[in-house]
Amino acid sequence: MNPSIATAFTTPRLMNRISTALPLALLALSLSACSAKPTEAPSVDTTATAPTAAEVIRIAPADYAGNRITIATAGPATLSETLEVYGEITLPRNRKRQLSARYPGIVRSVDVRQGDAVKAGDALLTIESSDSLRTYRLTSPIDGIVLELHAGTGESVSDAVLAVVADLSQVNAALTVFASQAGQVALGQAVEVMQSSAADAPIRSKLTYVGAEADSSNRGVSVRAPLDNVDRHWLPGQFVKARIEIRQHSAALAVPADAVQSIDGKPSVFVETPDGLTPQQVRLGAADSANVEILEGIVAGTRVARGNTFMLKSELLTREEE
């Protein structure tokens, strides 16, 4: 039991064991309730019942931060219905250059290494022409990184690609949308892109390309969103996932998603009262990754716990087992 939570009563057993997590399927299913017409906020708290002493989590506001809890006020919010897609990081064609020898000859020196940063005009190779026996420099036409180098000193070269230089300061998230969902996607829609295996915050962008036909290999439609990459956060070929915002829903009453827990198998929030934090069942509407619409159970202005609310639920479970 958390030392900052004081329990002053002998508690009766709760009717049912508290589930360990709010089922994600409940939130996903609630997306289907989205519509363009705003919902009306509950004018009265229609399901609230007086909490028993056993249900009051007595934690002082001064101890909220130490328990990774903050307080949010229930109120209106705009929820985004999104489409989750996957893809990879690619380079725009105009930011990549493949370089070949201007004249057949012999490589006399290799002036860079793979991975080197170069400026426009920097020498990559020095080649002796087979015709004139004069040397000339193969230079980079752009600022960028030497991605590939296919030549060594003394080698004969002709028209093969000898080096590839790319400007990585901007890349594309090349994503695939199922053909059956393509009708929901359009140019200019907001998109959040994230590394599929990292906890980094998603990067926001907008769709700048939507394909006009499905790819015969995967039956998907290609879409793209540009990403700034000055810090080299994204690597070409890297697998990514993304959420495309396909429509918005105005909720008259909503709380942060991390304010909701499942208690006795029913969605609930912990309401701040003079006595402490008490669980209150709610009925959910639409949801997105940030907020959940509340259709019943609390009213606008209600202060609810968010953040580490699983700790509050665990406290109730501990009392049940005592």
GIDA-V925002 format. One record per helix or strand. SS is the DSSP state (h for helix, s for strand). FROM is the first residue (numbers start at 1). LEN is the number of residues. Records with the same first field share a line. If there is no record, write none. Layout:
SS=FROM-LEN ; FROM-LEN
This chain:
s=5-2 ; 56-4 ; 69-5 ; 75-16 ; 96-5 ; 105-6 ; 117-2 ; 123-7 ; 135-5 ; 144-6 ; 156-2 ; 161-6 ; 170-9 ; 190-6 ; 203-8 ; 220-9 ; 239-18 ; 261-3 ; 266-8 ; 276-6 ; 283-5 ; 291-6 ; 303-5
h=24-10 ; 53-3 ; 61-3 ; 65-3 ; 93-3 ; 179-6 ; 257-3 ; 309-13
